[in-house]
């Protein structure tokens, strides 16, 4: 799918990986609908994209909120051709700690945003994409989800986060198989350590320590590199049903 003149939904598009995708897609001639809770930052990103940007304040865990955003994006841009799910949280917490047991509400919140929210966007976006006019090979849409290397090597304190991201990776192939008859591809990217607001908020020494964990290159990933892979996924129709690690050969240690 060529990005030019296509309309792409991007959750978490107000910052980090999502913002980088919005900028890369707009630069390629696509229209980026930024779905995020941060109205101030989301509006700024959309304004910077000009006519190719649209901000829609959205709670990915709320069906009516996502449905409204999909409708507004389709009305503004004429259709919805793709969705990139970058919205997520990484709230840490040991199951058993000096503070007591991990509250189930905390576990549920992480899973609800990262996994439930991703599925919520997938189902509503795919339902809209299935009515698109088919392109080459009968393609009607592309969905890209964001997992994490924690889905495979979750660290101590990441039980909730790892479970949510493993769920995202685990549903990739079943969804790709189901949506094949609709002409919709589903691919998941599992990034390692990237320069997102979450990690950049750490002290410099902590960031340097993380960078030393990377085999090569020995640095945190740039959001633009995630966006470059996402762009390629749209353009390469043979990529489907796969979870792609983007991690500089990193394998996370226990802590």
N, C-alpha and C positions, 0 to 999 in steps of 0.2 A: 504494500500500500504506500503510494507516494504521499508524503505529508502535506504537500502544497494543496491548499484549499480544503483540507480536511478539518473537522471539528473534533477536538480531543478534550475529554474531561480529565482533570488532574486533581485528585484529592491530596490535601496537604501541600497544595501548590503555592502557599504564601511564604514558604521558607525551605531551606535545605534541598533535598533531592527533587522534590516537587517543583520548587521554584526554578531549579536548573532545567528541568524538563520543559516547563512552560516557556522559558526563554529560548531554548534550543528549537522547540517546535515552531514557535512564532517566527524565528529567524529563517526557518525552512519554508515559511509561507502558510503554516497551519494556523488555525484559530484555537486558542487555549482558554477553556473555561476553568477557572481556578475555584475549586471547592474547598473551603477552609473555614475554621471558626474565627480566625483572627481577621476581623474586618479591616482594621487599620493597615496591616501589612499586606493583606490580600488585595485591597484596593490600590495600594501603591504599586504592587507588581503588575496588576492588570493595566493600570494607567501607563506604565512604562512600555507596555506592549502595544499601546495605541488601539487601532481598530481590530487587531488580532487578539486582544485580551478582554476577558469578562470575569468579574469577581462575583461569586455567589456564596453567601454565607451559608454553610452547610454543616450539619451534624451527621456524620456518616452512620451513626448507630440508629438514627431516626428515619423510618421508612418514608414518612411524609416529607421530611426535609430533603432527602435525596431525590425523591420523585419530583418535587418542585424544581430542584436544580436541573435535573435532566430535561424537564419540560422547557425551562427558561433557556437553557443552552441550545436546545433544538429550535426554539422559536427565534433566537437571536442569530444563529449561524445556519439554520436551514436543515440541519441533521446532526446526528452524533455518530462519528465513525470510530471512535476509540476511547478507551478509559485507562488511566494510569493511576493505580492505587498506591499512594505514598503516605497517606495519613496513618499515624501510629504513635504509640507511646512505649517507653522502655523502663517503666517503673520497676526498680529492683526490690528484692525482699527475700530473705531466707524463710523457709517454711518453719523452721524452729530456730529462734534466736533468743538473745537475752531479753528482748522485749516481749517474748511470748510467741504464740503461733501466728503464722501469716493469716491475716483476716481474709475470709473468703470474698468479701466485697472488693478487696484489692486485686485478688486473682481474677475475679470476674470482670473488673473494669478493664484490665489489660487485654483479656481475651475478647471482650465485647468490642473494644475499639479496633484492635488489630485484625481479628478474625471475623467476627460478626459484621463489623463495619465494611470490611473488604467484600464479603459475600453480598451485603446489602447493595453496594454499588454495582457489583458484577451483574446481579439479577436484573436490576432496573435498567442498567445501561444496555445489556444484551437484548433485553426485550425491545428496546428502541432500535438497536442496530439491525435486528433481524428483518426489518422492513426496508432497509436500504437497497438501492439498486446494486446488483452484484457487479464487482469489478473483475479484474483478471483472475482466473481460476475460480470464479464465483465468490470471491471474498467480499464480505459485507462489514467486517469490523475486526478490531484488535483490542485485546484486553491484556494489560501488563500489571502484574501484582508485585509487591515488594515483600520478600521474606527476609532472611538474615542468615549469616553463617551460624548464628545461635540456634537455628532450627536443627543443626546437625551436631554442634559442639557447644551447647549451652553451658555457661559457667555457673559456679555456685552463686545463688541469689537470683538466677534468671529462669527459675522454673516456669513462671507465668509467661514471661516474654518468649522463651524457647517453645513452650507449648503452643502459643498463638502463632508463631512464625512457622513451626512445623506443620500446623494446620493449613496455613496458606500454601506451603509447598506441596502438602499432601493432596490438596483438592485440584491442583493444576492439571494433571493428566485426566482425571474423570471429567472435568469441565471441558477440556479440549476435545475429548471424545464425544461428549454430548452436543457441543456446539458445532461440531464438524458439519453436520447436515444444514446448519444455518449459515455456514461460511464465515464463522467467527473464530479467530485464533486466540489461544490463551497461553501466555508465557509468564513465568515468574523469574525475577532477578533477586538473587540472594547476596546482598553486598556485605563486605567485611567492615572495616573501620573507615568511616568517611568523615570529612570535615563538615559535619552538620551542626546546627546550633547546640544540640545536646552535648556533643564531644568538645566543641570549641568553648563551651562554658567551663571546662575543666582547667585546673592550673596548668601552666606551661610545662612544668616538670612531668605531670601526669600524661600530657599529650606526647611528650618526647618518649616517655616509657612505652606508650602504646605504639608509637612509630617504630621503636626498636624491635617490636614483635613481628613486624612485617618482613617476610623473606626478601621480596623484591617487587617493586621498588620500596625502599625503606622510608615510607611516609604514609600518612593517611590518604585515602582516596579523595579525589576532587569531585564535587557534585556534578561537574560538567562531564566527567567520565561515565558516571551513571547515566546521564542524559544521552550521551553518545551511543551507549549500548541500547537504551530504550528506542532511540531513533532508528537504529539498525534493525531492531526487532520489527518495527512497523514496516520497514522496507524489504525485509527478507521473508517471503511467504513460507519458506521451508522450516522456519522456526515456529514450533507449535508443541504444546504439551510438555515443555521442558522447564526445569529450574536451573538457571545459569548462575554459577558463583562468580562474583566479581570481587576478588579479595587478595590479589597479589600473593597467592599460594598460602595465605594465612590459615592455620588450624589453631583454634582457640585452646588455651590451657584451662585447667580446672578453675583457676582464679587469676 
